[in-house]
Amino acid sequence: MDKPKIGITIGDINGIGLEVILKTLAIPQIINFCTPVVYGSTKVISYHKNIVGVDFHFNSIQRAERMPTDKINILNCWQENVNITLGKVTELGGQYALKSLECATKDLKQGLIDALVTAPIHKEAMKMAGFPYPGHTEYLTKELGVDESLMFMVADQLRVGLVTNHLPLKDVVGQITKERILKKIQIMETSLRVDFGVDRPTIAVLGLNPHASDGGVIGDEDDRVIRPAVIECKKNGLLVVGPFPADGFFGSGAYKKFDAILAMYHDQGLVPFKLLAFGGGINFTAGLPGVRTSPDHGTALDLAGKNEADPDSFREALFAAIDIARNRKDYYDSRANALTKRSKIAVESEEEEEEIDDLVEEAEEDDENE
């Protein structure tokens, strides 16, 4: 793959999103690895650039089709002035985060960018702006036309996916079904092979209840729903084990033995992930036709405008997007080439058979003539 084009949404203009974006893009070597295009406006970005104090030039564009590949590009999604109130939850913060997201998603769907990195949005501000989704994951799943995706938290030595995402605990149990678990495992296993290059992934599945129900003493969902899903995966040839009690699984270090872990609900997976990998981990939405990553933190309104935000997780999200886009292209290209070679061999075999048939017919005609 040539240098991938990486779209970047600005997130909430009142949070730390643009600070970590600018600190990341200020690294001179970034342009050697990708062509960044930030979806926002030069006015808003210049405002934050003055606060952060970074020194680099960016190129203003109106359409992704015309971006130069050797510059940091800003795609103007709007022209009007915007009232920025750092550290505050406002409707405007949600409105312009949504404009940035809609514009970038459109270009991702059209193939004008190779991957998307989303800066944090504030859920309350998005709700004030009329955004009907709990978060990026649900929005992109709908917009990119798939029934299910997987919220997949990824770090160097730890990958955690979720069966349910942003749900109140009271609603979680009703969403834990065998069919959904099977679908999430399928997405996870495919992503590990295609996006991360793991040939034979090993997957651990966590239980829902304390002690994975303790043989039915503490609920029956683990034995009635989760274990049958794990057994079916094994019968289908997947290396899936569980359900494990979540506390002992992480406390004993058992997570280190697996390529990925499937948790049943948000905090069950994200609390240990952020404890073990905070700042070095990223959020990846597996199962989409396009690549999307984000940092593993939120808008951090308490840090906004102080120039104290750590860009490590955003930088990891950017490089993860580059790697995943390349891995995915290499995976499908190699199989397409293999298919072409097999087709060519098949065609050559058919041609040889036809030549042999022709020779046989000629020989038979010669015999008849004689």
N, C-alpha and C positions, 0 to 999 in steps of 0.2 A: 504494500500500500504506500502511495505517496503520502506526504505529510497530511494527516487527517484534519479536516475542518471541524473544530470543536465549538459548538454554540454554548454560550454562557448566559443564563438569566440572572438578573441583578437582585432578585428577592425583594425584601421589604426595604425601601429607601431610607427608613428610619433606624435600621438595624446595622449589624456589622458585615452584611453581605458584601457590599462594595469595598469595604476595607480589606477583607481577605482576598477578594478578587484582584484588587490593585496591587497588593503586596506580592501576590503570586505572579502576576503578569509583568511586574517590574524586574523579575529575574531575566537577564538578557538571553540566556540559553533557551528560554521557553519557545521562542520562535523557531528554533531548530527542530523541535519535536512535533509541533502542530501549528495550524493557522487558527488563532483564536478569533471569535466574533462575539462581542458582548451585545446583548439585546437590551437596549435602554434608550438613553439620550446623552449626547455629548455634554449638555448643560448639567445634568445630574451627576454624571461621572466626573466632570471638572470640579464640581463642588466637593465631592468626596476626595478627589485627588489632592486638593489643596489641604485638606485636613490630614491626610495620611503623609503627605510630603514626599511622595515618590516622584522620580523624574524619568519619564519616558514619553515618547510620542505615540499617538494613536491616529488611525485613519478613519475618517467618518464616511459611512456609506449609507445608501438608502435601500439597497437590495442585495441579498446574499449572492446572487448570480455574478455580481461584479466585484467581489472582494479580491484584493491582491493576496497572494499566499505568503508574502514575505513581510507582512505588517500585522500589528494588533489592530483589529477592526472594531469599530463601534457602529452597530446598525441602529439608526434612529427609528424607534417605534412610535415616537410622538415628537412634536415640535414645541409645544407650549411649555411655559415655565411651570415648575412644580414647587409647592410649598413643602419643604423638608423640615420635620420636627424630630430631631434625633432623640431616640430613647422613648418615643411616645407611640402608643397604638392608635392609628388613625385610619379612617376610611380611605384617604388618599394613598396611604402606604399599601393597602390592599389593592386598590384600583390599578396602580402602576406596576405592582408586582404581577398582577394578572395580565396586563398589557404585554409585559415582557415575556411572560410564559406563553401566551397565545401566539405571539409572533414567532418565537423560537420553535414551538411545537409544529406550527405550519411548515416551517422550513425543514424540520426533521422528517415530517411525513413526505415531503416532496423530494427528499434525498439531497437537499442543498447543503446540509451539514451531515457529518458522519457520526456525531454523538452529541449529547446534550449534558451539560453540568448545571445543576440548579442550585442557586444560592438560597438560603433559608427564607421561608415565608412565615408570617405570624398568623396563626389560625384564626384568632379573633378579628384581626384586621381584614383577613380574606372574607370572613363571614359578613363583616360590615359592608364589604364591597359586592356582596351578592354571590360569592363563590360557593357553589353547592356541594363541594367535595371535602372530605376530612383532610386531604393533603395531596401532594404531588402524585403519589403512587396511584391513587384512585382516578385522578384526572387523566393522567397519561394512559392508563389502562383503557379508559373509555375512548379517548381521542385517537389512540393508535389501533383501535378495533379488535381487541382481544377480550375474551371472557374472563380470564384469570391471569394475574401476574404474581410475582413473588417479591415481597420486601426482603432484601438480602443484604445483611450487614457484613461487610468484608474487611478483614485486616490481614496482615502477613500470615499469621498462624491461626486465624480463627474466622470462620464464616457461619453466620447464624441467619436462618430464614424464618419467616412467620407464617402460620396458618391463618391467623386473623391479625389485622393491622390496627387501625385506630377505632377501637370499639370500647364502650363501657364494659366493665367486668361482668355486669349483670346480663349482657347480651352474648358473651363469649361462648358459653356452653351450647347454646342453640346453633352456633355456627360451626361447631366441631363435628363434622360428619366424615364418614369413611371416604366418600367420594371427594370431598374437598382435600383431605389429607393426601389421597392418592394423586390428585392433580398437582398439589404443591410439591410433592416428592418428584413427580415427573418433570416439572419445570426446573427444580433444583438439580436433578441428575443431568438433564440436558445442558443446563447452563454451566455446570462444572466441566463437562466435556468440551462444549463449544467455546465458551467465553474464557475459561481458565485453563484449558489444556490438560485436564485430569482424565486419563484414559478409562480407569475403572473406579469411579468415585465410591467412597464409603460414607454412609449417611447415618447419623444417630437421630432418633426421634425421642423427644421428651414427653413425659406423661403430663396429663392435665391436672390431676389432683395431687396433694401431698403424698409422697412415697409411691407415686404412680398407682394410687388407690389401695395399696397394701392388700392385694388379693380380694378386693371388693369391700373392705372394711370402711374405706373413705371414698365412697362413690363407686360407680361401676363403669364410667366412661372409658377408662383405660383398657379394661378387658373387653368391653362391649363394642367399642368403636376404633380405638387406636391400634390395639394389638392385631385385629383382623386386617387392617390396612397394611401393617408391617409384614404380616405373613403373606399377603397377596403380592407385595413387592418382591419378596424373596422368591416366590414361585415364578415370577416373571424374570428372574435372573439378576435382580438388582441387589447390591450389597447394602442392605438396610437393616438396622438393629434397633430394638427398643420395645416398649417405651421405658425410658430411664427416669428415675426420680431426679428432678432438676437440681435440687440443692447438692446432693452428693455427687452428681455428674460433674458439676463445675468445681466443687470443693476438692474432689479427689484428683483433679487434673485429667479425668477421662476424656475430656473434650479434645485433648491433644492427639488422640488416636484416630480421629475422624477428619475427613475432608470438609464436612459441613454438618451442621446441626439444625434440625427443624424444631422450633419452639411452637407452642400452641397459641400464645397470645403475646402482646406487645412487651409488657414489662418482664415477662418470663425470659424473653430472649435479649432485650436491650439492656437490662440492668447488668447482667454479667458481661455482656459485650462491651459496654461503655466503661465498666470497671477495669477490664483487662486491656482494652485497646483505645481508650478515649484519646482523640487527637490524632491517632494514627490509622483510624478506621474510616470507612466510607459507607454510604448507603447506595446500593445498586438495585435497580428494578429489573429483575430477571423475567424472561418470558415475553418481553416486548419485541416487536420487529425492529425497533430502534434502540440504541444504547443510551441509557440515562444513569448518571451518578450524581451524588451530592455529598457534602460534608456530613459528619455525624453529629453536628451541633445545630442549635437553633439561632434565632435572630439576636440573642444576647443583648437586649435593649439596654441593660445596665452598663454595658461597655461601649455603646455606640457613641462615636465622636471623641473618644479618649485616646485613640490610636494605640490600644493595648491588646487588640484581638490577635490571636495566634492563627496564622494562615496554614498551618501544617495539614489539617484535615482537608481544606479546600484544595491544596496542592496535590494531596494524595488522590482526591476525587478527579482532578484534571488528568493526572497520569494514568489512573485506572481507566478512565474513558478512552484514552489513547490506546492503552494495551488491549482492552476488550474489543474495541473496534477493529484493531489489527488481527487479534486472535480469531474473531468471528469471520472476517474476510478470508483469512488463511485457511480456516477449517472448511468453509464451503468451496473455496477455489480448489483446494487439493482434492476434494471429492468430485467436483465437476471435471477436473482434469482426469481423474481415475476413470470416471464414467465415459469420458470422451475416448480414452485409450481402449476401454473395454468395447465400446461401440465400433471403434476403428478395427480392432481385432476381429469382431464379429462380421463386419463388412468384408474384411479381407478373406475371412474363412468362407463367406458366401460366394465371393468372387472366385476363389479357388475351386469351390464345388461346382460353380457354373462352368469354369474352364474344363474341369474333369468331365462333366456331363457332355460338353461340346466335343471333347476328344473321343468319348465313348460313341457318341452319335456318328462322328466322322468315320470311326473304325467300323461301325456296323454298316454304314453306307458302302464303304470300301469292300466289305465282305460280300454284300449283296451284288455289287457291280462285278466282282470277280466271278 
